[in-house]
Amino acid sequence: MISAYTGTQVRQAEEPLLASGLGDALMQRAAHGLANAVFAELKTRGRRVYGASVAVLAGKGNNGGDGLYAASFLAARGVRTTAVLTGDSAHALALAAFERAGGRVRRLSEAAPGKLAAETACADVVIDAVLGTGAQGGLRGSAAGLVAALAELRADGAGKNFVVACDLPSGVDADTGEVSRPVLPADLTVTFGGAKAGLLADPGADFAGRVEVVPIGIEEHLPEPLLRRLEEVDMARILPRPARRAHKYSRGVLGVVAGSADYPGAAVLACRGALAAGVGMVRYLGPPEVADLVRQSCPEVVCSTGTVAENRVQAWLVGSGMGPGDHDQLQRARDAVDSGLPVVADAGALPALPDVLAPQVVLTPHAGELAALLRRLGRGEDREAVEAGTLAAVRHASQLTGATVLLKGATTLVAAPSGSVYSQADGTPWLATAGSGDVLAGVIGALLAQAGSDVGRFRKVGADGDARWAAIAALGAALHGKAGTSASDACSGGPIAAGGIADALPEVWGKVSKLSNSGAGKCNSHSQPLR
């Protein structure tokens, strides 16, 4: 399990050690971890450590001190190091250590940002250590000019180096993932004590690259995390498994209200996603012409008639491929929500549901649909605002509606009304294809139908009470993402269609389920890589 915290939570965890006079020790531990990560990255990329060049963009605070100490350790191993001091001062002890180690100092105040950016771009490694977790807003003045010029050079291919962010990329909000440009995109972020929530939420995750957590001794003082990410071993712990004497009804029955004359394929894809995710039976309710297509495509599905109340199921999927004119289907969606059973509500159902819902109702909007939902509830966000602050938006939507809300994206966020949040980024950009969300809805619906009354297994992933619905949705997002990646890998990393996601899911499920007793996924004692 990856646990992520706000900057305030991490700083509060540091306070007992700072009060004991261990402030410099914390900084040294962080710097050692940062330096070791740079060593490892150089070796991984086939570059020699001795004689390599490293440029550190060092701010005047503790983040700059971490970077300067790390550079002094690198210099002691034969690395040619240059510190670019972006402020009018620097951490005195760290700067002294850097200079004793033979490091070269450049001051931004004494050089043109463009010229200094060109020099910095020639280094093998650039360490961004300008702003830390306590910074308010982004880079300003000449520091902003330097980073903007350096980012432009890298975008144009002039910089062949790799960038390592110290704790977090400067300009990324540690708490929310919101971004104040300019930001230098990192290939690797080495963060200290615990992952920062802003690194696991978009748009901050766009700039973080791979994230590695370095323990520094504050971990026992950390509170409950703001955000969690399921790893494969966590997924294995909560995957439903049929008992030896299970039958199709005990394995869960999912009712599907999806599809329309305009979008009949959505119903097919939703059913395929559900069938691939272990549910015992799928019942379909919808227009006769759509039901015929479902029968032809998925003969395992039972196409039913009658009302929602007349069909016995353990959970419902509603909304995929439905529009505002599909009155019968929308009424079925409302009836499903009123049943009190777990429901995953996608796409066309979202505008038709009551404003106030319950935690067992999982809403699955993309950013545009979430913006529309928030506007309906009296908030003024547009899609651009949601995408600029995904973590805040999904949490707010869950609090307003009382539902579990899953915001689809490159990083998928799931928020429970209780405040628990999960972040999953297991997929490939090729998942951005028509019908992918329908398959996801089917996967989550199948998992809801199999949830049963065993709430104990969800405590293994920090999900008590109603937060289990968020954990189930996060599990669905993770399975869906991994299935998409697997399907793309089977095509040598090429594009996929939505049906291929469903086809790949059973094999992914099988591989993950084998990890439940293997201990795989445990992190080593030195670093915690986030994938």
C-alpha positions in Angstrom: 0.0 0.0 0.0 1.3 3.4 -0.9 0.2 6.0 1.7 0.4 9.7 0.8 0.2 12.8 3.1 -0.2 16.5 3.0 2.9 18.7 3.4 1.4 19.8 6.8 1.1 16.2 8.0 4.7 15.5 7.1 6.0 18.7 8.8 4.0 17.9 11.9 5.5 14.4 12.0 9.0 16.0 11.9 8.3 18.3 14.9 9.1 15.8 17.7 12.5 15.1 16.0 13.2 18.8 15.4 12.4 19.5 19.0 15.0 16.9 20.0 17.7 18.6 18.0 17.6 16.2 15.1 16.9 18.6 12.3 20.3 18.3 10.7 20.1 14.6 10.9 16.8 14.5 9.1 18.3 16.6 6.3 21.3 14.4 6.1 19.1 11.3 5.8 17.1 12.9 3.1 20.2 14.0 1.2 21.7 10.6 1.4 18.6 9.1 -0.1 18.5 11.7 -2.8 22.2 11.1 -3.7 21.8 7.3 -3.7 18.8 7.7 -6.1 21.0 9.7 -8.5 23.7 7.1 -8.3 21.3 4.4 -9.1 19.7 6.3 -11.9 23.1 7.0 -13.5 24.0 3.3 -13.3 20.6 2.2 -14.7 21.1 4.5 -17.7 24.5 3.1 -18.3 26.5 6.2 -17.3 29.6 6.3 -15.2 29.3 8.0 -11.8 32.9 9.2 -11.7 33.1 12.3 -13.9 29.4 12.7 -14.4 28.0 16.2 -14.1 25.2 17.3 -11.8 23.5 20.7 -11.6 21.5 21.5 -8.5 18.9 24.3 -8.6 18.9 25.2 -4.9 16.4 27.5 -3.2 17.1 29.3 0.0 15.1 27.0 2.3 15.4 23.5 3.6 14.6 22.0 0.2 17.6 23.7 -1.2 19.6 22.5 1.8 18.6 18.9 1.0 19.8 19.4 -2.6 23.1 21.0 -1.6 23.9 18.2 0.9 23.1 15.6 -1.7 25.4 17.3 -4.2 28.2 17.3 -1.6 27.8 13.5 -1.3 27.9 13.2 -5.0 31.0 15.4 -5.3 32.7 13.1 -2.8 32.2 10.2 -5.3 33.8 12.1 -8.2 30.8 13.8 -9.6 31.3 17.2 -11.1 28.7 19.4 -9.3 27.4 22.9 -9.8 24.9 24.6 -7.6 22.7 27.3 -9.1 21.5 29.4 -6.1 18.1 30.8 -7.1 17.6 33.1 -4.1 19.5 35.8 -2.4 20.7 33.3 0.2 21.1 29.5 0.8 21.1 27.0 3.6 24.4 28.0 5.3 25.5 24.6 6.6 24.6 22.8 3.4 26.3 25.4 1.2 29.4 25.2 3.3 29.5 21.4 3.0 29.0 21.7 -0.8 31.8 24.1 -1.2 34.1 22.0 1.0 33.4 19.0 -1.3 34.6 21.0 -4.2 31.3 22.1 -5.7 31.1 25.0 -8.0 28.6 27.8 -7.1 26.7 29.9 -9.6 24.3 32.7 -8.5 21.2 33.3 -10.5 21.4 37.0 -9.6 24.7 37.3 -11.4 23.7 35.6 -14.7 21.0 35.8 -17.3 18.4 33.0 -16.8 18.6 32.0 -20.5 22.3 31.6 -20.5 22.4 29.8 -17.2 19.6 27.5 -18.4 21.7 26.6 -21.5 24.6 25.7 -19.3 22.5 23.7 -16.9 20.9 21.8 -19.7 24.4 20.4 -20.5 24.6 18.5 -17.2 24.0 14.8 -17.0 21.6 15.3 -14.1 19.6 18.3 -12.9 18.3 18.3 -9.4 15.3 20.6 -8.8 15.6 21.7 -5.1 14.1 25.1 -5.3 10.7 24.9 -3.5 9.6 22.4 -0.9 6.3 21.4 0.8 6.0 24.7 2.7 6.1 26.9 -0.4 3.0 29.0 -1.2 2.4 29.4 -4.9 5.0 28.7 -7.6 8.3 30.1 -8.8 8.7 33.8 -9.2 11.1 36.3 -10.8 14.4 35.1 -12.2 13.9 31.6 -10.8 10.7 31.2 -12.8 12.6 32.5 -15.9 15.4 30.0 -15.4 13.0 27.0 -15.0 10.8 28.1 -17.9 13.9 28.4 -20.2 15.3 25.0 -19.0 11.9 23.3 -19.5 11.7 24.7 -23.0 15.2 23.5 -23.9 14.3 20.0 -22.7 11.0 20.0 -24.6 13.0 21.0 -27.7 15.4 18.1 -27.2 18.3 20.3 -26.3 18.6 18.8 -22.8 19.7 15.2 -22.9 19.9 15.0 -19.1 17.4 13.6 -16.7 15.7 15.6 -13.9 15.4 14.6 -10.3 13.0 16.5 -8.1 13.9 16.9 -4.5 10.8 16.0 -2.4 8.5 17.4 -5.2 8.8 19.4 -8.4 8.9 23.1 -7.6 5.5 24.6 -8.4 3.5 21.4 -7.6 1.3 21.8 -4.5 2.1 19.0 -2.1 -1.4 18.8 -0.7 -3.6 19.0 -3.8 -1.5 18.4 -6.9 -2.4 21.7 -8.3 0.3 23.3 -10.4 1.7 26.8 -10.6 3.7 27.1 -13.8 6.5 27.1 -14.8 7.4 23.6 -13.6 10.4 21.5 -14.7 9.0 18.0 -15.4 10.9 15.4 -13.4 11.9 12.0 -14.6 12.2 10.9 -10.9 10.9 12.5 -7.7 12.7 11.5 -4.5 10.4 12.4 -1.6 11.1 12.1 2.1 9.3 10.4 5.0 6.1 9.7 3.0 4.7 10.3 -0.4 3.0 13.7 -0.9 -0.6 13.6 -1.9 0.0 16.1 -4.7 2.4 13.6 -6.4 -0.4 11.1 -6.8 -3.1 13.4 -8.2 -3.3 15.2 -11.5 -2.0 17.5 -12.7 0.9 17.2 -10.2 1.5 13.6 -11.3 2.2 14.8 -14.8 5.3 16.5 -13.6 6.5 14.0 -11.0 7.7 11.1 -13.1 8.5 8.0 -11.1 8.2 8.6 -7.4 10.5 7.1 -4.8 10.0 7.4 -1.1 13.0 7.6 1.2 12.4 6.9 4.9 14.0 9.4 7.2 12.8 8.4 10.7 9.5 10.3 11.0 7.3 7.4 9.8 6.0 6.4 13.2 4.8 9.9 13.8 2.7 10.1 10.6 -1.1 10.2 11.0 -3.7 8.5 8.8 -2.9 9.3 5.2 -4.9 11.6 3.1 -4.7 9.3 0.1 -3.9 5.7 -0.6 -2.8 3.7 -3.6 -3.5 -0.1 -4.0 -0.5 -2.1 -5.1 -0.9 -5.6 -6.5 -0.5 -7.3 -3.2 -3.3 -5.1 -1.7 -5.5 -5.9 -4.7 -4.9 -9.6 -4.1 -6.1 -9.3 -0.5 -9.5 -7.9 -1.4 -10.2 -9.7 -4.7 -13.4 -11.8 -4.3 -12.9 -15.6 -4.5 -15.6 -18.1 -4.9 -16.0 -20.7 -2.1 -15.6 -24.4 -3.0 -19.4 -24.9 -3.0 -20.3 -21.6 -4.6 -22.9 -21.3 -7.3 -23.9 -18.6 -9.7 -26.2 -16.8 -7.3 -23.8 -16.9 -4.4 -21.1 -15.4 -6.6 -23.3 -12.4 -7.1 -25.8 -11.2 -9.7 -25.4 -7.8 -11.4 -28.3 -6.0 -13.0 -27.3 -3.9 -16.0 -29.4 -0.9 -17.2 -27.4 0.4 -20.1 -27.4 1.1 -23.8 -29.9 2.8 -26.1 -30.8 2.9 -29.8 -28.1 5.4 -30.3 -25.4 3.6 -28.3 -26.3 -0.1 -28.2 -22.6 -1.1 -28.0 -22.3 0.4 -24.5 -24.5 -2.2 -23.1 -22.4 -5.0 -24.7 -19.2 -3.6 -23.4 -20.5 -3.1 -19.9 -21.7 -6.7 -19.9 -18.4 -7.9 -21.2 -16.6 -6.0 -18.5 -18.8 -7.6 -15.8 -18.5 -11.1 -17.1 -14.7 -10.8 -17.2 -14.7 -9.7 -13.5 -16.0 -12.8 -11.8 -19.7 -12.1 -11.3 -21.9 -15.2 -11.2 -24.6 -13.8 -13.5 -25.5 -10.7 -15.4 -29.1 -9.6 -16.0 -29.8 -7.0 -18.7 -32.7 -4.6 -18.7 -33.2 -2.4 -21.7 -34.7 -1.8 -25.2 -35.5 -5.0 -27.1 -33.2 -4.1 -30.0 -30.3 -3.6 -27.5 -31.2 -6.8 -25.7 -30.9 -8.7 -29.0 -27.4 -7.3 -29.6 -26.4 -8.3 -26.0 -27.7 -11.8 -26.6 -25.7 -12.2 -29.8 -22.5 -10.8 -28.3 -22.7 -12.2 -24.8 -24.8 -15.4 -24.7 -24.0 -15.7 -21.0 -26.1 -12.7 -20.2 -29.8 -13.2 -19.1 -31.9 -10.5 -20.8 -34.8 -9.8 -18.6 -38.0 -7.9 -18.6 -40.1 -6.2 -16.0 -39.1 -3.6 -13.5 -36.0 -3.1 -11.4 -37.9 -4.3 -8.3 -38.9 -7.5 -10.1 -35.3 -8.6 -10.9 -33.3 -10.1 -8.0 -29.7 -8.9 -8.1 -27.0 -7.9 -5.6 -25.9 -4.7 -7.4 -26.8 -2.5 -10.4 -24.9 -0.9 -13.2 -26.8 2.1 -14.8 -26.1 4.8 -17.3 -23.6 3.6 -19.9 -24.7 4.6 -23.4 -27.9 6.4 -22.2 -29.1 9.9 -23.2 -31.6 12.4 -21.8 -34.3 11.1 -24.2 -34.1 7.5 -22.9 -36.8 8.0 -20.4 -37.6 4.3 -19.6 -33.9 3.5 -19.0 -33.4 6.7 -16.9 -36.4 5.7 -14.7 -34.8 2.2 -14.3 -31.6 4.0 -13.2 -33.5 6.0 -10.6 -35.3 2.9 -9.4 -32.0 1.1 -9.0 -30.6 3.9 -6.8 -33.8 3.9 -4.7 -33.5 0.1 -4.1 -30.7 0.7 -1.6 -28.5 -1.8 -3.3 -24.9 -1.0 -4.4 -25.0 0.9 -7.8 -22.3 2.0 -10.2 -23.8 5.0 -12.1 -22.0 6.0 -15.3 -22.4 8.6 -18.0 -26.0 9.3 -19.0 -27.4 8.4 -15.6 -25.5 11.1 -13.7 -27.8 14.0 -14.6 -30.9 12.0 -13.8 -30.1 11.0 -10.2 -31.0 12.7 -7.0 -28.6 15.3 -5.6 -28.2 13.4 -2.4 -27.2 9.8 -2.6 -25.5 7.2 -0.4 -21.9 5.8 -0.1 -22.9 2.5 -1.9 -23.7 4.5 -5.0 -20.5 4.9 -7.0 -20.5 7.7 -9.6 -17.9 7.4 -12.4 -17.7 10.7 -14.2 -14.9 12.0 -16.4 -13.8 15.6 -15.8 -16.5 17.1 -18.0 -19.2 15.1 -16.4 -17.9 16.0 -12.9 -17.9 19.7 -13.8 -21.5 19.4 -14.9 -22.5 17.6 -11.7 -20.8 20.3 -9.6 -22.5 23.0 -11.5 -25.9 21.3 -10.9 -25.1 21.3 -7.2 -24.3 25.0 -7.2 -20.6 25.0 -7.8 -19.2 27.0 -10.7 -16.4 24.7 -11.9 -15.9 24.0 -15.6 -13.9 21.1 -17.0 -10.7 23.1 -17.0 -11.1 23.9 -13.3 -11.7 20.2 -12.5 -8.7 19.1 -14.4 -6.5 21.8 -12.7 -7.6 20.5 -9.2 -8.7 16.9 -9.5 -8.2 15.9 -5.9 -10.2 18.9 -4.5 -13.0 18.4 -7.1 -13.5 14.7 -6.4 -13.5 15.1 -2.7 -15.9 18.0 -2.9 -18.3 16.1 -5.2 -18.4 13.1 -2.7 -19.1 15.4 0.2 -21.9 17.2 -1.6 -23.6 14.1 -2.9 -22.9 11.6 -0.1 -21.9 9.1 -2.9 -18.6 7.5 -3.6 -17.1 9.4 -6.6 -14.6 8.0 -9.0 -13.0 10.6 -11.3 -11.6 8.9 -14.4 -8.3 10.1 -15.8 -4.7 9.2 -16.3 -4.7 9.1 -12.5 -8.1 7.9 -11.4 -9.2 9.2 -8.0 -11.9 7.7 -5.8 -13.3 9.7 -2.9 -15.6 8.4 -0.1 -17.9 10.8 1.8 -15.9 10.0 4.9 -12.9 11.6 3.3 -10.9 8.5 2.3 -9.3 8.8 -1.1 -7.7 6.2 -3.4 -5.4 7.0 -6.3 -4.7 4.5 -9.1 -2.5 5.0 -12.1 -2.1 1.5 -13.5 -3.1 2.1 -17.1 -1.8 3.2 -20.4 -2.8 6.3 -22.4 -4.3 3.8 -25.0 -7.1 3.4 -22.5 -8.5 6.7 -23.8 -10.7 5.0 -26.3 -14.5 4.8 -26.9 -16.1 2.2 -24.7 -13.3 2.0 -22.2 -15.5 3.6 -19.5 -18.3 1.1 -20.2 -16.0 -1.8 -19.5 -14.8 -0.1 -16.3 -18.4 0.3 -15.2 -18.9 -3.4 -15.8 -15.9 -4.3 -13.8 -16.9 -2.1 -10.8 -20.5 -3.4 -11.0 -19.3 -7.0 -10.9 -17.1 -6.2 -7.9 -20.0 -4.5 -6.1 -22.2 -7.6 -6.7 -19.6 -9.8 -5.2 -18.9 -7.6 -2.2 -21.2 -9.5 0.2 -21.2 -8.8 3.9 -17.5 -9.6 4.4 -16.2 -6.1 5.3 -13.2 -7.5 7.2 -11.0 -7.9 4.1 -11.4 -4.2 3.2 -9.8 -3.2 6.5 -6.6 -4.6 5.2 -6.5 -1.7 2.8 -7.5 1.0 5.3 -11.2 0.9 4.3 -13.5 0.8 7.4 -17.3 1.1 7.1 -18.6 2.9 4.1 -15.1 3.5 2.8 -15.1 -0.1 1.5 -17.1 1.1 -1.5 -14.2 3.4 -2.4 -11.8 0.5 -2.1 -13.9 -1.6 -4.4 -14.1 1.1 -7.0 -10.3 1.6 -6.7 -9.8 -2.1 -7.1 -11.9 -2.0 -10.3 -9.9 1.0 -11.6 -6.7 -0.9 -10.9 -7.8 -4.1 -12.7 -9.1 -2.1 -15.6 -5.9 -0.2 -15.9 -3.7 -3.3 -15.7 -5.9 -5.1 -18.2 -5.5 -2.2 -20.6 -1.8 -2.2 -20.2 -1.7 -6.0 -20.7 -3.8 -5.7 -23.9 -1.5 -3.0 -25.2 1.6 -5.0 -24.3 0.3 -7.9 -26.3 0.3 -5.5 -29.3 3.9 -4.5 -28.7 2.7 -1.4 -26.9 0.2 -0.4 -29.6 -3.4 0.8 -29.5 -6.3 -1.2 -28.1 -10.0 -1.3 -28.5 -12.4 -1.4 -25.5 -13.2 -5.0 -26.1 -9.6 -5.9 -25.7 -9.6 -4.6 -22.1 -12.3 -7.1 -21.2 -10.5 -9.9 -23.0 -7.3 -9.2 -21.0 -8.9 -9.0 -17.6 -9.2 -12.6 -16.6 -5.5 -13.2 -17.0 -4.6 -10.1 -15.1 -7.0 -11.1 -12.3 -5.3 -14.5 -12.2 -1.8 -13.1 -11.9 -2.9 -10.6 -9.2 -4.8 -13.3 -7.2 -1.6 -15.4 -6.9 0.1 -12.7 -4.8 -2.2 -12.9 -1.8 0.1 -15.2 0.1 3.4 -14.5 -1.6 4.4 -11.4 0.2 5.1 -9.8 -3.2 4.8 -6.0 -3.4 6.6 -5.3 -0.1 8.9 -2.4 -0.3 12.5 -2.6 0.7 13.9 -0.7 3.7 15.5 2.1 1.7 13.0 3.2 -0.8 9.4 2.8 -1.9 8.9 3.1 -5.6 5.5 4.2 -6.8 4.2 2.8 -10.1 
